[in-house]
Amino acid sequence: MPETDHELHVLRGSRPKERADAARNRAAVLGAAAALFREHGVDAVSMDAIAAAAGVGKGTLFRRFGDKAGLAAALLDDQERTLQEAVLSGPPPLGPGADAHARVRAFVEAYLDYLLPHLALVRMSETASPGARYRIGAYRFWHRHLALLLTGPDPDADAHTLLAALSAEHVHAVLPDLGPDRVRRAALRLADALS
């Protein structure tokens, strides 16, 4: 495997093994949280309500997920892994086999396809504490992927710049004024300028 793919696989990581009862509780909590968030919105749902709907104690919920931001990150995990797999081994242009410029554009498209329907959850996970977005493993993966593809004089900084335009807080703030199509076109223009 090429060095760059290896680096991305390492950043992606893997899930630790779970006991059967812990896996059942995790599935119950995630199912209850997803249903409540869909029905009432992320901000309107309390951890108490999630614990009650899942049939677990509040202690179990808080020990496992910490807070609503940790729960949001867990809910997003499968979608992020799917996108990561597509980047690592999916068909071009998102996956290997296309030129760098096409892969950067495909990433922006795919990331927005992931972000827009999950905006409230992504925003919660990215803004739980100052700098939370930059500590999330998925961010490091996205950043490394882009930095490997961008060809300007400072691809590391350019990758951060492009990801800033895709942050949930930014998209949430401008979406009411711009709408999703203009947000997408602007992000793609930035990708074109940087790649």
Backbone as CSV, one residue per row, in Angstrom:
resi,resn,N_x,N_y,N_z,CA_x,CA_y,CA_z,C_x,C_y,C_z
1,MET,0.847,-1.179,0.000,0.000,0.000,0.000,0.890,1.239,0.000
2,PRO,0.576,2.249,-0.789,1.389,3.462,-0.800,1.389,4.149,0.567
3,GLU,2.436,4.869,0.841,2.595,5.558,2.125,1.390,6.437,2.459
4,THR,0.867,7.171,1.500,-0.232,8.083,1.773,-1.493,7.329,2.183
5,ASP,-1.809,6.223,1.520,-2.975,5.424,1.918,-2.779,4.859,3.316
6,HIS,-1.557,4.442,3.622,-1.268,3.928,4.956,-1.532,4.998,6.013
7,GLU,-1.065,6.205,5.756,-1.289,7.300,6.715,-2.778,7.520,6.946
8,LEU,-3.577,7.473,5.894,-5.011,7.682,6.054,-5.656,6.526,6.791
9,HIS,-5.236,5.294,6.527,-5.780,4.143,7.259,-5.466,4.267,8.751
10,VAL,-4.259,4.699,9.087,-3.886,4.879,10.488,-4.748,5.951,11.128
11,LEU,-4.970,7.065,10.433,-5.808,8.133,10.977,-7.248,7.677,11.177
12,ARG,-7.742,6.826,10.268,-9.118,6.360,10.366,-9.317,5.547,11.630
13,GLY,-8.387,4.714,11.989,-8.491,3.906,13.202,-9.521,2.809,13.069
14,SER,-9.773,2.112,14.161,-10.766,1.042,14.171,-11.519,1.062,15.488
15,ARG,-12.664,0.405,15.485,-13.482,0.359,16.692,-12.964,-0.704,17.644
16,PRO,-12.945,-0.394,18.946,-12.564,-1.418,19.915,-13.686,-2.455,20.050
17,LYS,-13.335,-3.668,20.499,-14.323,-4.725,20.737,-15.192,-4.328,21.930
18,GLU,-16.486,-4.707,21.868,-17.424,-4.405,22.946,-17.995,-5.687,23.522
19,ARG,-18.352,-5.657,24.803,-19.122,-6.754,25.391,-20.507,-6.731,24.761
20,ALA,-21.192,-7.845,24.752,-22.509,-7.953,24.117,-23.520,-7.003,24.753
21,ASP,-23.532,-6.905,26.091,-24.495,-6.012,26.755,-24.176,-4.550,26.474
22,ALA,-22.896,-4.226,26.401,-22.505,-2.845,26.091,-22.899,-2.491,24.657
23,ALA,-22.735,-3.459,23.754,-23.128,-3.222,22.362,-24.636,-3.030,22.252
24,ARG,-25.406,-3.814,22.985,-26.874,-3.651,22.983,-27.265,-2.278,23.528
25,ASN,-26.656,-1.879,24.637,-26.958,-0.566,25.222,-26.577,0.553,24.257
26,ARG,-25.418,0.407,23.620,-24.980,1.426,22.667,-25.979,1.548,21.524
27,ALA,-26.405,0.423,20.972,-27.372,0.434,19.878,-28.699,1.037,20.327
28,ALA,-29.144,0.709,21.536,-30.406,1.256,22.047,-30.316,2.769,22.219
29,VAL,-29.202,3.231,22.774,-29.019,4.674,22.984,-28.954,5.404,21.643
30,LEU,-28.162,4.885,20.703,-28.037,5.552,19.411,-29.360,5.550,18.655
31,GLY,-30.100,4.464,18.717,-31.416,4.415,18.067,-32.388,5.409,18.680
32,ALA,-32.417,5.460,20.014,-33.311,6.395,20.699,-32.913,7.842,20.410
33,ALA,-31.623,8.122,20.465,-31.159,9.488,20.207,-31.494,9.910,18.784
34,ALA,-31.229,9.051,17.823,-31.518,9.394,16.425,-33.003,9.686,16.235
35,ALA,-33.858,8.859,16.817,-35.303,9.059,16.680,-35.744,10.363,17.344
36,LEU,-35.256,10.613,18.546,-35.639,11.845,19.255,-35.097,13.086,18.545
37,PHE,-33.877,13.027,18.061,-33.307,14.171,17.345,-34.103,14.463,16.076
38,ARG,-34.496,13.406,15.357,-35.305,13.606,14.135,-36.652,14.240,14.476
39,GLU,-37.251,13.771,15.546,-38.597,14.232,15.895,-38.611,15.621,16.511
40,HIS,-37.619,15.925,17.365,-37.677,17.169,18.144,-36.552,18.154,17.851
41,GLY,-35.533,17.720,17.124,-34.361,18.567,16.910,-33.324,18.318,17.985
42,VAL,-32.074,18.471,17.631,-30.958,18.156,18.525,-31.000,18.999,19.791
43,ASP,-31.228,20.295,19.655,-31.172,21.185,20.820,-32.291,20.940,21.819
44,ALA,-33.429,20.411,21.375,-34.587,20.248,22.250,-34.576,18.935,23.039
45,VAL,-33.650,18.061,22.775,-33.640,16.742,23.415,-32.603,16.715,24.533
46,SER,-33.030,16.271,25.705,-32.114,16.175,26.841,-31.513,14.781,26.928
47,MET,-30.403,14.692,27.628,-29.787,13.389,27.865,-30.722,12.517,28.699
48,ASP,-31.472,13.118,29.618,-32.440,12.358,30.410,-33.476,11.693,29.510
49,ALA,-33.978,12.434,28.529,-34.976,11.890,27.612,-34.391,10.749,26.791
50,ILE,-33.147,10.872,26.382,-32.497,9.812,25.605,-32.327,8.561,26.456
51,ALA,-31.868,8.726,27.697,-31.701,7.574,28.593,-33.036,6.867,28.810
52,ALA,-34.088,7.635,29.057,-35.404,7.037,29.290,-35.893,6.292,28.050
53,ALA,-35.744,6.898,26.872,-36.207,6.254,25.635,-35.399,5.003,25.316
54,ALA,-34.143,4.982,25.704,-33.280,3.828,25.427,-33.417,2.741,26.485
55,GLY,-34.024,3.088,27.619,-34.161,2.109,28.693,-32.861,1.839,29.426
56,VAL,-32.007,2.852,29.504,-30.748,2.725,30.245,-30.691,3.815,31.305
57,GLY,-29.853,3.621,32.280,-29.678,4.632,33.308,-28.881,5.814,32.795
58,LYS,-29.103,6.966,33.434,-28.356,8.164,33.029,-26.852,7.961,33.195
59,GLY,-26.461,7.241,34.230,-25.043,6.978,34.453,-24.417,6.224,33.292
60,THR,-25.145,5.229,32.793,-24.658,4.460,31.638,-24.464,5.375,30.443
61,LEU,-25.442,6.223,30.214,-25.388,7.141,29.084,-24.203,8.101,29.202
62,PHE,-24.039,8.714,30.372,-22.964,9.688,30.552,-21.584,9.025,30.563
63,ARG,-21.476,7.811,31.165,-20.186,7.115,31.146,-19.777,6.763,29.721
64,ARG,-20.749,6.341,28.922,-20.442,5.880,27.562,-20.164,7.033,26.597
65,PHE,-20.956,8.108,26.693,-20.873,9.166,25.690,-20.397,10.509,26.241
66,GLY,-20.395,10.694,27.532,-19.936,11.940,28.134,-20.978,13.030,28.129
67,ASP,-21.402,13.430,26.966,-22.391,14.490,26.837,-23.061,14.362,25.473
68,LYS,-23.920,15.332,25.153,-24.635,15.259,23.873,-23.673,15.361,22.690
69,ALA,-22.588,16.068,22.847,-21.614,16.170,21.761,-20.962,14.809,21.506
70,GLY,-20.655,14.075,22.554,-20.104,12.730,22.397,-21.101,11.795,21.746
71,LEU,-22.360,11.965,22.099,-23.435,11.181,21.481,-23.568,11.544,20.001
72,ALA,-23.479,12.825,19.677,-23.546,13.268,18.279,-22.399,12.648,17.483
73,ALA,-21.205,12.663,18.055,-20.047,12.084,17.360,-20.264,10.593,17.108
74,ALA,-20.828,9.886,18.072,-21.098,8.453,17.889,-22.143,8.223,16.804
75,LEU,-23.164,9.056,16.749,-24.190,8.925,15.709,-23.612,9.171,14.317
76,LEU,-22.638,10.029,14.229,-22.034,10.372,12.939,-20.967,9.370,12.493
77,ASP,-20.538,8.531,13.401,-19.413,7.643,13.133,-19.602,6.787,11.877
78,ASP,-20.736,6.155,11.704,-20.945,5.294,10.534,-20.893,6.078,9.231
79,GLN,-21.513,7.268,9.205,-21.489,8.077,7.991,-20.057,8.531,7.667
80,GLU,-19.303,8.899,8.707,-17.928,9.326,8.490,-17.076,8.168,7.978
81,ARG,-17.278,6.990,8.538,-16.511,5.822,8.094,-16.839,5.464,6.649
82,THR,-18.096,5.605,6.271,-18.481,5.330,4.884,-17.760,6.282,3.936
83,LEU,-17.732,7.564,4.291,-17.030,8.540,3.461,-15.522,8.267,3.452
84,GLN,-14.967,7.915,4.589,-13.543,7.608,4.652,-13.200,6.401,3.766
85,GLU,-14.041,5.370,3.802,-13.809,4.198,2.951,-13.860,4.573,1.474
86,ALA,-14.803,5.452,1.124,-14.902,5.892,-0.272,-13.642,6.651,-0.695
87,VAL,-13.087,7.449,0.214,-11.849,8.183,-0.075,-10.687,7.206,-0.250
88,LEU,-10.629,6.198,0.591,-9.500,5.263,0.568,-9.565,4.247,-0.563
89,SER,-10.769,3.737,-0.841,-10.827,2.625,-1.783,-12.053,2.634,-2.692
90,GLY,-12.806,3.708,-2.680,-13.973,3.794,-3.548,-13.590,4.114,-4.977
91,PRO,-14.584,4.172,-5.838,-14.297,4.489,-7.242,-13.886,5.958,-7.401
92,PRO,-13.114,6.231,-8.443,-12.761,7.615,-8.730,-14.006,8.397,-9.158
93,PRO,-14.071,9.652,-8.972,-12.972,10.526,-8.586,-12.784,10.684,-7.075
94,LEU,-13.742,10.232,-6.246,-13.543,10.373,-4.805,-12.433,9.452,-4.332
95,GLY,-12.427,8.236,-4.809,-11.396,7.279,-4.449,-10.191,7.401,-5.358
96,PRO,-9.189,6.576,-5.132,-7.963,6.612,-5.937,-8.247,6.369,-7.418
97,GLY,-7.376,6.919,-8.261,-7.474,6.675,-9.692,-7.797,7.902,-10.514
98,ALA,-8.175,8.985,-9.867,-8.446,10.241,-10.584,-7.325,11.225,-10.271
99,ASP,-7.249,12.290,-11.062,-6.232,13.306,-10.775,-6.608,14.057,-9.494
100,ALA,-5.613,14.698,-8.899,-5.777,15.344,-7.595,-6.890,16.387,-7.608
101,HIS,-6.953,17.200,-8.655,-7.979,18.247,-8.728,-9.380,17.625,-8.696
102,ALA,-9.603,16.586,-9.461,-10.908,15.925,-9.491,-11.227,15.302,-8.136
103,ARG,-10.231,14.766,-7.460,-10.465,14.151,-6.145,-10.824,15.206,-5.099
104,VAL,-10.176,16.369,-5.160,-10.506,17.443,-4.213,-11.953,17.888,-4.431
105,ARG,-12.349,18.105,-5.673,-13.730,18.502,-5.977,-14.713,17.417,-5.525
106,ALA,-14.385,16.166,-5.783,-15.267,15.066,-5.376,-15.396,15.005,-3.861
107,PHE,-14.291,15.280,-3.158,-14.360,15.298,-1.694,-15.292,16.396,-1.214
108,VAL,-15.163,17.596,-1.762,-16.033,18.707,-1.346,-17.497,18.337,-1.573
109,GLU,-17.804,17.783,-2.731,-19.186,17.361,-3.034,-19.663,16.316,-2.028
110,ALA,-18.852,15.278,-1.819,-19.247,14.191,-0.919,-19.363,14.686,0.521
111,TYR,-18.445,15.567,0.931,-18.501,16.076,2.299,-19.773,16.892,2.515
112,LEU,-20.121,17.732,1.556,-21.361,18.506,1.688,-22.591,17.602,1.642
113,ASP,-22.539,16.523,0.866,-23.641,15.559,0.856,-23.812,14.909,2.224
114,TYR,-22.722,14.727,2.950,-22.750,14.202,4.316,-23.165,15.290,5.311
115,LEU,-22.586,16.475,5.177,-22.778,17.543,6.157,-24.199,18.093,6.178
116,LEU,-24.736,18.433,5.043,-26.014,19.154,5.016,-27.155,18.405,5.710
117,PRO,-27.348,17.109,5.485,-28.443,16.449,6.199,-28.161,16.193,7.683
118,HIS,-26.907,16.304,8.094,-26.535,16.052,9.490,-25.988,17.308,10.165
119,LEU,-26.342,18.468,9.644,-25.714,19.717,10.071,-25.801,19.949,11.580
120,ALA,-26.955,19.738,12.175,-27.097,19.997,13.616,-26.195,19.074,14.437
121,LEU,-26.113,17.808,14.068,-25.258,16.875,14.802,-23.779,17.200,14.619
122,VAL,-23.375,17.486,13.392,-21.968,17.812,13.136,-21.600,19.091,13.877
123,ARG,-22.497,20.064,13.826,-22.233,21.332,14.514,-22.054,21.109,16.012
124,MET,-22.922,20.276,16.601,-22.800,20.003,18.035,-21.460,19.330,18.334
125,SER,-21.061,18.366,17.527,-19.805,17.664,17.800,-18.599,18.577,17.590
126,GLU,-18.687,19.510,16.648,-17.557,20.399,16.357,-17.426,21.569,17.322
127,THR,-18.517,21.932,17.995,-18.486,23.138,18.838,-18.693,22.825,20.315
128,ALA,-18.568,21.573,20.711,-18.814,21.182,22.102,-17.903,21.916,23.073
129,SER,-16.700,22.187,22.648,-15.739,22.935,23.453,-14.817,23.666,22.476
130,PRO,-14.117,24.685,22.953,-13.227,25.404,22.045,-12.233,24.454,21.382
131,GLY,-12.169,24.504,20.055,-11.234,23.674,19.314,-11.653,22.226,19.140
132,ALA,-12.877,21.871,19.556,-13.308,20.465,19.479,-13.204,19.922,18.064
133,ARG,-13.537,20.731,17.081,-13.516,20.258,15.688,-12.153,19.717,15.289
134,TYR,-11.112,20.353,15.776,-9.759,20.010,15.362,-9.202,18.800,16.117
135,ARG,-9.897,18.371,17.160,-9.478,17.180,17.908,-10.208,15.932,17.431
136,ILE,-11.242,16.091,16.629,-12.004,14.951,16.132,-11.137,14.197,15.128
137,GLY,-11.078,12.879,15.271,-10.267,12.064,14.361,-10.646,12.255,12.913
138,ALA,-11.933,12.411,12.638,-12.367,12.597,11.253,-11.762,13.864,10.669
139,TYR,-11.671,14.927,11.448,-11.066,16.166,10.919,-9.618,15.916,10.501
140,ARG,-8.870,15.225,11.336,-7.470,14.947,10.989,-7.389,14.122,9.704
141,PHE,-8.321,13.185,9.539,-8.363,12.379,8.314,-8.653,13.252,7.105
142,TRP,-9.717,14.092,7.188,-10.071,14.963,6.056,-8.902,15.887,5.716
143,HIS,-8.289,16.459,6.761,-7.184,17.389,6.545,-6.021,16.700,5.845
144,ARG,-5.651,15.529,6.325,-4.507,14.824,5.724,-4.802,14.457,4.275
145,HIS,-6.018,13.993,4.012,-6.418,13.650,2.652,-6.248,14.847,1.721
146,LEU,-6.778,15.994,2.118,-6.674,17.185,1.278,-5.230,17.665,1.146
147,ALA,-4.489,17.654,2.243,-3.102,18.115,2.193,-2.270,17.259,1.233
148,LEU,-2.597,15.984,1.124,-1.877,15.113,0.189,-2.237,15.407,-1.262
149,LEU,-3.429,15.962,-1.490,-3.892,16.227,-2.854,-3.602,17.638,-3.344
150,LEU,-3.592,18.604,-2.446,-3.417,19.996,-2.858,-1.970,20.234,-3.291
151,THR,-1.805,21.083,-4.285,-0.488,21.224,-4.907,0.146,22.602,-4.747
152,GLY,-0.490,23.495,-4.023,0.057,24.847,-3.871,1.305,24.859,-3.012
153,PRO,1.822,26.058,-2.709,3.061,26.171,-1.946,2.930,25.726,-0.485
154,ASP,1.692,25.711,0.059,1.494,25.302,1.459,0.223,24.453,1.564
155,PRO,0.278,23.199,1.103,-0.921,22.374,1.085,-1.514,22.126,2.471
156,ASP,-0.685,22.122,3.497,-1.188,21.912,4.854,-2.114,23.059,5.255
157,ALA,-1.667,24.293,5.048,-2.503,25.459,5.367,-3.715,25.534,4.445
158,ASP,-3.518,25.223,3.171,-4.633,25.261,2.217,-5.722,24.254,2.592
159,ALA,-5.322,23.080,3.093,-6.310,22.081,3.516,-7.148,22.621,4.675
160,HIS,-6.499,23.286,5.636,-7.256,23.904,6.739,-8.208,24.976,6.202
161,THR,-7.754,25.760,5.249,-8.585,26.821,4.680,-9.822,26.247,4.006
162,LEU,-9.647,25.210,3.221,-10.786,24.591,2.552,-11.736,23.961,3.568
163,LEU,-11.197,23.302,4.576,-12.057,22.696,5.597,-12.788,23.755,6.425
164,ALA,-12.201,24.941,6.563,-12.891,26.018,7.284,-14.194,26.385,6.585
165,ALA,-14.172,26.388,5.261,-15.387,26.697,4.497,-16.437,25.598,4.640
166,LEU,-16.021,24.420,5.081,-16.931,23.288,5.240,-17.293,23.028,6.698
167,SER,-16.880,23.910,7.599,-17.198,23.684,9.011,-18.696,23.843,9.229
168,ALA,-19.228,23.050,10.128,-20.662,23.082,10.397,-21.103,24.439,10.930
169,GLU,-20.288,25.063,11.756,-20.641,26.379,12.299,-20.751,27.408,11.174
170,HIS,-19.784,27.399,10.269,-19.810,28.324,9.138,-21.017,28.051,8.243
171,VAL,-21.206,26.803,7.858,-22.320,26.462,6.967,-23.649,26.798,7.634
172,HIS,-23.779,26.503,8.925,-25.010,26.831,9.652,-25.277,28.343,9.625
173,ALA,-24.223,29.139,9.776,-24.381,30.594,9.821,-24.784,31.183,8.476
174,VAL,-24.233,30.659,7.376,-24.490,31.269,6.068,-25.619,30.599,5.289
175,LEU,-26.011,29.412,5.687,-27.021,28.666,4.932,-28.349,29.404,4.791
176,PRO,-28.857,30.070,5.829,-30.132,30.779,5.654,-30.067,31.882,4.589
177,ASP,-28.936,32.556,4.469,-28.801,33.634,3.476,-28.435,33.118,2.092
178,LEU,-27.577,32.099,2.026,-27.055,31.649,0.737,-27.804,30.459,0.153
179,GLY,-28.312,29.594,0.996,-28.932,28.366,0.513,-27.871,27.333,0.165
180,PRO,-28.261,26.067,0.091,-27.278,25.004,-0.108,-26.561,25.047,-1.460
181,ASP,-27.230,25.465,-2.515,-26.576,25.490,-3.828,-25.446,26.504,-3.884
182,ARG,-25.673,27.692,-3.321,-24.611,28.713,-3.325,-23.471,28.326,-2.404
183,VAL,-23.775,27.709,-1.260,-22.721,27.230,-0.365,-21.855,26.219,-1.105
184,ARG,-22.491,25.296,-1.820,-21.770,24.266,-2.571,-20.906,24.894,-3.663
185,ARG,-21.486,25.801,-4.452,-20.724,26.428,-5.534,-19.521,27.206,-4.993
186,ALA,-19.697,27.909,-3.879,-18.594,28.674,-3.296,-17.486,27.742,-2.813
187,ALA,-17.854,26.645,-2.180,-16.846,25.690,-1.700,-16.091,25.069,-2.874
188,LEU,-16.792,24.786,-3.949,-16.135,24.220,-5.128,-15.215,25.234,-5.802
189,ARG,-15.621,26.515,-5.822,-14.720,27.536,-6.362,-13.446,27.644,-5.531
190,LEU,-13.588,27.560,-4.211,-12.412,27.582,-3.347,-11.538,26.361,-3.614
191,ALA,-12.164,25.193,-3.749,-11.399,23.977,-4.068,-10.644,24.149,-5.374
192,ASP,-11.308,24.724,-6.374,-10.641,24.943,-7.667,-9.443,25.883,-7.521
193,ALA,-9.598,26.925,-6.710,-8.529,27.893,-6.539,-7.326,27.293,-5.799
194,LEU,-7.589,26.340,-4.914,-6.519,25.773,-4.094,-5.897,24.515,-4.698
195,SER,-6.552,23.935,-5.702,-6.017,22.662,-6.228,-5.521,22.799,-7.655
